[in-house]
């Protein structure tokens, strides 16, 4: 069995494990979004998601799951469309 060094993992594009724990309680900081005409712009939502994810040490998969959980109204209906 061959040991791989941290440098080898980086050069191969393999993500390294972070020693920091995920903080999923921060999901409440993400604004709910329903897609109505009076809803805040998506750019603001994405900025909030990225900032919250960075603080919470979330993966891309975490971001997607939490975003879907925070959808409301028509946006929730569209997200469940096959």
C-alpha positions in Angstrom: 0.0 0.0 0.0 1.5 3.4 -1.1 1.1 6.4 1.1 0.2 9.6 -0.7 1.4 12.9 0.6 -0.7 16.1 0.9 1.2 17.6 -2.0 0.4 14.6 -4.2 -3.3 14.9 -3.3 -3.4 18.6 -4.3 -1.6 18.0 -7.6 -4.0 15.2 -8.5 -7.0 17.3 -7.7 -8.1 15.1 -4.8 -9.8 17.2 -2.1 -8.2 17.2 1.2 -10.1 16.5 4.3 -10.6 19.5 6.5 -10.1 19.2 10.3 -12.8 21.8 10.9 -16.3 20.5 11.6 -19.4 21.5 9.6 -21.8 23.9 11.2 -25.2 23.2 9.7 -26.9 25.4 12.2 -25.9 28.3 9.9 -28.6 27.2 7.4 -31.0 29.6 9.2 -28.8 32.5 8.1 -29.7 31.7 4.4 -32.7 33.6 3.3 -35.8 31.7 2.1 -36.5 32.3 -1.5 -39.7 31.8 -3.5 -39.0 33.4 -6.8 -41.8 36.0 -6.6 -41.4 39.3 -8.4 -40.8 41.1 -5.1 -38.1 38.5 -4.0 -34.6 39.7 -3.6 -32.3 39.1 -6.6 -30.7 35.7 -7.0 -27.3 37.3 -6.9 -27.9 38.4 -3.3 -29.1 34.9 -2.4 -26.0 33.3 -4.0 -23.7 35.7 -2.1 -25.4 34.8 1.2 -25.1 31.1 0.4 -21.4 31.4 -0.5 -20.6 33.4 2.6 -22.6 31.1 4.9 -21.1 28.0 3.4 -17.6 29.3 3.8 -18.1 30.0 7.5 -19.9 26.7 8.0 -17.3 24.6 6.2 -19.9 23.2 3.8 -19.2 21.2 0.6 -20.9 22.0 -2.7 -23.3 19.1 -2.0 -24.2 20.7 1.3 -24.9 24.0 -0.3 -27.2 22.4 -2.8 -29.2 20.5 -0.2 -29.5 23.5 2.1 -30.6 25.7 -0.8 -33.4 23.4 -1.7 -34.5 23.3 1.9 -34.8 27.1 1.9 -36.9 27.3 -1.2 -40.6 28.3 -0.8 -43.7 28.6 -3.0 -43.1 28.4 -6.8 -39.4 27.9 -6.4 -40.0 24.7 -4.4 -42.4 23.4 -7.0 -39.8 24.0 -9.8 -37.0 22.3 -7.8 -39.1 19.1 -7.6 -39.9 19.1 -11.3 -38.3 16.0 -13.0 
